[in-house]
Amino acid sequence: MKKFTILFLSAIFIFSCNKKDPAPTCTKSAASISGSYKITAMTYKADAASSEADVFSLLDACEKDDIYTFQQNGTYQLKDAGLVCNPSDDDNGTWSVSGNTMMVDGDDASIENFDCNTLVLVNTDTQTPGDKFKITLTRQ
């Protein structure tokens, strides 16, 4: 009986150890994307033969710290946070998500990546193969 008790307690100890929780799955939906973001990178590629150019470095300092807040109800606010531009860049509008596409004020972009923290959107020109504008937003 003693051996059984020791085996039983050992089994409980082994199987009761905490296991790592699986990484959260980040669905491409209004519920999971909604939140506040800051643009952390922007690139532009004119065509398939050209390399990506850093566009983020061309922004004014007062534009680099703006906060975009996407609400679950399909509206967003742009807050000219930190260093304020003159005049302020505060704005608002509408947004939605459908599959791998995010639409902001009627302009659509493909969701290239979303990991619950970073959202990468790519807008491509259907008339010029390889022409793409990529924006990386990081959750705040």
Summary of the structure (lengths in Angstrom):
residues: 140
radius of gyration: 22.7
end to end distance: 58.1
largest distance: 81.9
contacts: 331
relative contact order: 0.20
helix: 18%
strand: 41%
